[in-house]
Amino acid sequence: MTQRLLLVDDDPHIRMMLCDFLRNAGYEVTGVASGEAALTALKQSTPDLMILDMGMPGIGGTGVLEQITNPQGQTQVPVLVLTARGELAEYFADKHIGGFLTKPTDPEELLTEVQRILFVESALPQSALPRKQESHLRKLLILAERHSILANAHCEALANAGFMTEVVHTGAEAIESVIARRPAGLILPLDSEELSADVVLEILRKLPSGKQLPVVVYAAEVKPYAWTFIDPRNVTRIEGRNSAAIARAAQTAIH
């Protein structure tokens, strides 16, 4: 069955380009120009995914999300948000968003994110699984590591420890992924790119999705004074970058 997308963007050129691109990729796509039109379209049929621009006249993307989000933060349909990332943390902290992309949007990147979200959404929810199967589910971790070789080594060790890992490259991306993906834990180096670990933790602990999140922080070099700035709550410290040690720490910290 062809999967259906609802694309909401007030720019006619962007809307036409992205709709054509996604149709050529095999999706059934409906394009609308406003938040009001999006709500009308949702009443008529339920798409598999809504791609939502935030910066539109009228009620805009913010108004659409407010109307389709329940008190628990769940949206009526999966949503891929197109927005500037600077305002994500505060507004999206209590909403379960499928993903985020910046504008202008690269069509190939959009397609990759659409495929990822639809794959995740197609998985059977934990609540629908028999209790005896729950113990076999792999818990999702976010790993912030910009070096691909090291990231691959960590992912292999974490997979052997029973985790599924999603890799991001910067501290800012780690925050966004925690908000969007609601992982079981976060792993990041002390000197995470762009935002250091202490800043990432400071931001996360202010968000509902990050307040109690288990975090493993590892340091490439042993610098005792650097740990002074790390909030110790729900944080496991690892000196060095040994993948097996990081995986063991994740097993201990994340239940």
C-alpha positions as CSV (number, residue, x, y, z in Angstrom):
1,M,0.0,0.0,0.0
2,T,1.3,3.4,-1.0
3,Q,2.1,5.6,2.1
4,R,0.4,9.0,2.2
5,L,2.1,12.2,3.1
6,L,0.6,15.6,3.9
7,L,3.1,18.4,3.1
8,V,2.2,21.9,4.6
9,D,4.2,24.9,3.3
10,D,3.0,28.3,2.2
11,D,5.8,28.8,-0.3
12,P,4.3,27.5,-3.6
13,H,7.7,26.8,-5.3
14,I,9.0,24.8,-2.3
15,R,5.7,23.0,-1.9
16,M,5.6,22.0,-5.6
17,M,9.2,20.9,-5.7
18,L,9.0,18.8,-2.6
19,C,5.7,17.2,-3.5
20,D,7.0,16.2,-7.0
21,F,10.2,14.9,-5.5
22,L,8.3,12.7,-2.9
23,R,5.8,11.5,-5.5
24,N,8.7,10.4,-7.7
25,A,10.0,8.5,-4.6
26,G,6.8,6.5,-4.5
27,Y,4.6,8.3,-2.0
28,E,1.1,9.7,-2.4
29,V,1.5,13.4,-1.5
30,T,-1.1,16.1,-0.7
31,G,0.3,19.6,-0.6
32,V,-1.5,22.4,1.3
33,A,-0.5,26.1,1.8
34,S,-1.6,26.9,5.4
35,G,-2.1,25.5,8.8
36,E,-5.9,26.0,8.4
37,A,-5.8,23.9,5.2
38,A,-3.8,21.2,7.0
39,L,-6.4,20.8,9.8
40,T,-9.1,20.5,7.1
41,A,-7.1,17.9,5.3
42,L,-6.6,15.9,8.5
43,K,-10.4,15.8,9.1
44,Q,-10.9,14.4,5.6
45,S,-8.2,11.6,5.8
46,T,-5.3,10.5,8.0
47,P,-1.9,10.6,6.4
48,D,1.0,8.3,7.5
49,L,3.1,11.4,8.0
50,M,2.7,15.2,8.0
51,I,5.6,17.4,6.9
52,L,4.9,20.7,8.6
53,D,6.5,24.1,8.0
54,M,6.5,26.2,11.2
55,G,6.8,29.7,9.7
56,M,3.5,30.3,7.9
57,P,0.9,33.1,8.2
58,G,-2.4,32.5,10.1
59,I,-2.2,29.8,12.8
60,G,1.0,28.5,11.3
61,G,2.7,25.3,12.2
62,T,2.6,26.2,15.9
63,G,-1.2,26.4,15.8
64,V,-1.5,23.1,14.0
65,L,0.6,21.3,16.5
66,E,-1.3,22.8,19.4
67,Q,-4.6,21.5,18.0
68,I,-3.4,17.9,17.1
69,T,-1.3,17.3,20.3
70,N,-2.9,15.6,23.3
71,P,-2.1,16.4,27.0
72,Q,0.6,13.6,27.0
73,G,2.4,15.3,24.1
74,Q,1.4,12.7,21.5
75,T,0.4,14.1,18.1
76,Q,-2.6,12.9,16.1
77,V,-0.3,11.8,13.3
78,P,3.5,11.6,13.0
79,V,5.0,15.0,12.3
80,L,8.2,16.0,10.6
81,V,8.8,19.6,11.4
82,L,10.6,22.1,9.1
83,T,12.0,24.9,11.2
84,A,15.0,26.9,12.3
85,R,16.6,24.9,15.2
86,G,17.3,27.7,17.5
87,E,13.8,27.6,19.1
88,L,13.4,23.8,19.4
89,A,14.3,23.1,23.0
90,E,11.7,25.3,24.7
91,Y,8.7,24.7,22.4
92,F,9.1,21.0,21.5
93,A,10.2,19.8,24.9
94,D,6.8,18.4,25.8
95,K,5.8,17.2,22.3
96,H,6.5,13.9,20.7
97,I,7.8,15.0,17.2
98,G,9.0,12.5,14.7
99,G,11.9,14.6,13.4
100,F,13.2,18.1,12.6
101,L,14.8,19.6,9.5
102,T,16.1,23.0,8.8
103,K,15.0,25.2,5.9
104,P,16.0,25.5,3.1
105,T,15.4,21.8,3.0
106,D,17.6,19.4,0.9
107,P,15.1,17.0,-0.9
108,E,17.4,14.0,-0.4
109,E,17.8,14.7,3.3
110,L,14.0,15.1,3.5
111,L,13.4,11.8,1.8
112,T,15.9,10.1,4.2
113,E,14.1,11.5,7.2
114,V,10.7,10.6,5.9
115,Q,11.8,7.0,5.4
116,R,13.3,6.9,8.9
117,I,10.2,8.2,10.6
118,L,7.8,5.9,8.6
119,F,10.0,3.0,9.5
120,V,10.0,3.8,13.2
121,E,6.2,4.4,13.2
122,S,5.6,1.1,11.5
123,A,7.2,-0.8,14.3
124,L,4.8,-2.4,16.8
125,P,4.3,-0.3,19.9
126,Q,5.6,-1.8,23.2
127,S,2.1,-1.5,24.7
128,A,0.8,-3.9,22.0
129,L,3.5,-6.5,22.6
130,P,2.9,-9.6,24.8
131,R,4.7,-9.1,28.2
132,K,7.1,-11.9,27.5
133,Q,8.4,-10.1,24.5
134,E,9.2,-6.8,26.2
135,S,12.5,-8.0,27.6
136,H,13.8,-8.6,24.1
137,L,13.2,-5.1,22.8
138,R,16.4,-3.1,22.3
139,K,16.5,0.2,24.1
140,L,17.4,3.2,22.0
141,L,20.4,5.3,22.9
142,I,21.6,8.5,21.4
143,L,25.4,8.7,20.9
144,A,27.0,12.0,20.2
145,E,30.3,11.3,18.5
146,R,31.8,13.1,15.5
147,H,34.5,10.6,14.7
148,S,33.0,7.8,12.5
149,I,35.5,5.1,13.4
150,L,35.0,5.7,17.1
151,A,31.2,5.9,16.7
152,N,31.2,2.6,14.9
153,A,33.2,0.9,17.6
154,H,30.9,2.3,20.3
155,C,27.8,1.2,18.4
156,E,29.1,-2.3,18.0
157,A,29.9,-2.6,21.7
158,L,26.5,-1.2,22.6
159,A,24.7,-3.5,20.2
160,N,26.4,-6.5,21.9
161,A,25.2,-5.1,25.2
162,G,21.6,-5.1,23.9
163,F,21.1,-1.5,22.8
164,M,20.1,0.1,19.5
165,T,22.1,3.3,18.9
166,E,21.4,6.4,16.9
167,V,24.5,8.5,16.2
168,V,24.6,12.3,16.0
169,H,27.6,14.5,15.6
170,T,27.2,17.5,18.0
171,G,25.8,18.4,21.4
172,A,23.1,20.5,19.8
173,E,21.9,17.5,17.7
174,A,22.0,15.3,20.8
175,I,19.5,17.7,22.5
176,E,17.2,17.6,19.5
177,S,17.3,13.8,19.3
178,V,16.5,13.5,22.9
179,I,13.4,15.7,22.5
180,A,12.3,14.0,19.3
181,R,13.1,10.4,20.0
182,R,12.7,10.0,23.8
183,P,15.6,7.6,24.1
184,A,16.5,5.4,27.1
185,G,19.8,7.2,27.5
186,L,22.4,9.5,26.1
187,I,26.1,8.9,25.6
188,L,28.5,11.8,24.8
189,P,32.1,12.9,25.1
190,L,33.1,15.5,27.6
191,D,34.2,17.8,24.8
192,S,31.1,17.3,22.5
193,E,31.2,19.4,19.3
194,E,29.7,22.9,19.5
195,L,28.1,22.3,23.0
196,S,30.2,20.8,25.7
197,A,28.8,18.0,27.9
198,D,28.1,20.3,30.8
199,V,26.1,22.7,28.6
200,V,24.2,19.8,27.1
201,L,23.3,18.5,30.5
202,E,22.3,22.0,31.8
203,I,19.8,22.3,28.9
204,L,18.5,18.7,29.1
205,R,17.8,18.9,32.9
206,K,15.4,21.8,32.2
207,L,13.4,19.7,29.8
208,P,10.7,17.1,30.7
209,S,12.3,14.6,28.3
210,G,15.8,15.1,29.8
211,K,15.3,15.7,33.5
212,Q,15.8,12.1,34.6
213,L,17.6,10.8,31.5
214,P,20.5,8.5,32.2
215,V,23.7,9.9,30.7
216,V,27.2,8.4,30.2
217,V,29.9,11.0,29.7
218,Y,33.4,9.8,28.6
219,A,36.6,11.8,28.4
220,A,39.3,11.3,25.8
221,E,41.9,12.6,28.2
222,V,41.8,12.5,32.0
223,K,41.3,16.1,33.2
224,P,39.9,16.0,36.7
225,Y,39.1,19.7,36.8
226,A,36.8,19.3,33.8
227,W,34.4,17.0,35.7
228,T,33.8,19.9,38.2
229,F,31.3,21.4,35.7
230,I,29.3,18.2,35.2
231,D,26.0,17.8,37.0
232,P,26.4,14.4,38.7
233,R,22.7,13.6,38.7
234,N,22.0,10.4,36.6
235,V,25.4,10.7,35.1
236,T,28.1,8.0,34.8
237,R,31.6,9.2,34.2
238,I,34.1,7.2,32.1
239,E,37.8,8.1,31.8
240,G,39.0,7.2,28.3
241,R,37.1,6.1,25.2
242,N,37.1,2.3,25.6
243,S,33.9,1.1,23.9
244,A,33.5,-2.0,26.1
245,A,33.7,0.2,29.2
246,I,31.1,2.6,27.8
247,A,28.8,-0.3,27.0
248,R,29.1,-1.7,30.5
249,A,28.4,1.7,32.0
250,A,25.3,2.0,29.8
251,Q,24.1,-1.4,31.0
252,T,24.5,-0.4,34.6
253,A,22.9,3.1,34.2
254,I,20.0,2.3,31.9
255,H,17.5,-0.3,33.2
